[in-house]
Amino acid sequence: MKILKKIVTLVLIASLTMSTGISAFADGEEKYTENSVAVVQNETEGQSVTAVKMKSVAYMKVGAVAEMLPTLTVSPDNATNKAVEWESSNENIAVVDENGIVEAKQTGRCVIVARSKDNVSKQATCSVVVSQSVESVALSSKSVVINNGESRKLTATVMPANASEKCVTWQSSNNNVASVSATGVVTAKGAGTCVIKAVSTDNAEKFGYCSVMVTQKATGLAVVNAPEQLGVGEKTTLNTIITPSYATTKSVKYTSSNNSVATVSARGVVTAVKKGQCKITATTTDGSNISTTFDLKVIIPMQDITLSDESRNIIEGTSSKLKATVTPSNATKKALTYLSSNTNIATVSADGTILARNKGICKIYISSNDGSNIRKCYVVNVIRPVESVALENNDITLNAEDTCLLKASVLPISATDTTVTYISSDTSVASVDENGIVTATGKGNCTITCLANGDSEKYDVCSVTVKQPVKGLKLIGNETIKEGETTILTATVSPMNADNKELTWKSSDTSVATVDKKGNIKGVSAGTVTITCTAKENNKFTASLTITVKPVKTKGELIVDYASKWVGVTPYVWGGTSLTYGADCSGFVCSVYQNFGYNLWYARTNLDMVGKAVSLSEAKPGDIVLFPGHVAIYAGNGYITHAMNESLGVRTTPLSWGGYVRCIRRVV
């Protein structure tokens, strides 16, 4: 029944804006989404709803929310009331609110109904299928170890148990190590490690994994250094090779069939215990149980070969027998092998007899034959002997410290040793070095013997005479004499045992001094002269001495010399008479003269009365010079020595110091 209404203006605005439309899922993948729509209807005349339509099927995940309205169509377009009521056939599976928002609660199926409010007989239904997402995947083993070529079944558990899609896909990280089938069967391909994954087809981010180690068992075993025999106490380490080279476990277990004969350690060290035989077995430990065995013989080995000596000189053309002793005495094999390094020099027989053939050096090797690898070396020196030794000089004369070379000839020149040794019978007379250089060390006679080193019975002798030459001169004696005096100089010749000590004497100026052949010197006149003596044997050795000839002094000069000794010593003391403690001018003059036996004290205050008067031009050293109020001793050359004053004491000054010379008196 239609109801006509006149509506001036009717505006129906349906504005539905949702973040998510209805989503349908198949095999865990989203298929489509419908966005919200806006419906605006302007009617001027009412119309009843004639039909309601909606999508017939929708797929949702537990907990998901979807909007049904975008799929809803109400007809006709100009229907007056397009509002609908929503209803769920099973709210335990999915609920729907008044706006057509559906929320999935648990897995299962239900029907969502949209019924027209204008005409309840008009409705639409949508079958909603709710499924459970996969949350995790776990494998039956986290890690497995399998042998190459073997297989192992893995099982994938998808959680939760009510997950709608429980299918997984299987993957291997390295198919060269292990592959995996679509049903989870792992097959070992080669030694190594890899990871097997089971990935959810519902959600690729959900997967389980298992670490797989593929091992390779041994297929072969060999001992590459198995010894046939060992000596008691000897050890060796076995070296085994396991095939293939990439086998995972390469350890080996060792056993001995008789530990009293030989033992073998876990590391393959075989130790020979006592004489006998046994078997040594090596077995793999990886379960392949591959083994290999070898026979071992334990012997008492040779421990050493002792030689009577290590080398020997054998004269060319002769023979000599080697003496070798084997230890221990109960060694299993005692046989020895002899070998010459140069049969042109010497040969050796099976019993150790050496035959010297030609000059030279060779080695004889002595070796064990029991496998103990003992080897000794014996040095043979084949000697070609010396026949004679001759010196170029058999009588020489030398001066001490001189040298000369003795030359020796050794015959034949092809002798093995043509060297010689020199020996002095008295090294204090002459020494000799290894090269035959003779050094004269002291005066005397000795002999030098030259011995052949190749044969000490071959030698020659040289007689040596050593003379002692002058090596130095020293001249001593008085270096000062007076005119007319004589003195003797002493010349010392060194060394004391010089053979010729004769000397010659010479004066550089006979007008000053002369010298005779014995070194007696005579002063002739004042001056200096050099006296030289020279060794007659060798004029390069000389000695000289400078002699000063002094004139004989007058007593006046001696008085002046004595007075000068007190210059700067005697202080000036008024009335003093002591040269030591002090004197005045007259006390000083009287004290000096008193030292020479002249008593002038009686005229101390009138010294112008003593002796005789002389003029100034006639004044000589020792004369008394009188000045007004002062007196002095004339020192010669215009100088006087006198007690001057308290500040200066006794001094020697120019004559002019005193001023006017009153008179000069000569006492001496």
Protein Blocks (a to p, Z undefined) as FASTA:
>chain_A
ZZddddfbacdddddddfbdcdddeehiafbdcdddddddddfbdcddfbdcddfbdcdd
ehiacdfklmpccddfklfblcdcdddfblkloccdfkopacdfbgcddddddddfklmm
bccddddddddddfbdcdfbfbdcddehiacddddddddfklfblcdcdddfblklpccd
fkopacdfbgcddddddddfkbmkbccddddddddddfbdcdfkbcfbdcehiacddddd
dddfklfblcdcdddfblklpccdfkopacdfbgcddddddddfehnopacddddddddd
dfbdcdfbfbdcddehiacddddddddfkbfblcdcdddfblklpccdfkopacdfbgcd
dddddddfeonopacddddddddddfbdcdfbfcdcddehiacddddddddfkbfblcdc
dddfblkloccdfkopacdfbgcddddddddfklmkbccddddddddddfbdcdeddfbd
cehiacddddddddfklfblcdcdddfblklpccdfkopacdfbgcddddddddfklmkb
ccdddddddddddfklmmmmmmmmmgokaccdehiabfklopcfklmmmmmmmmnopafk
lmmmmmmlgccdddfklpcehiacddehiacddebjhiacddfbfmnmpadddfklnopa
fbdcdfZZ
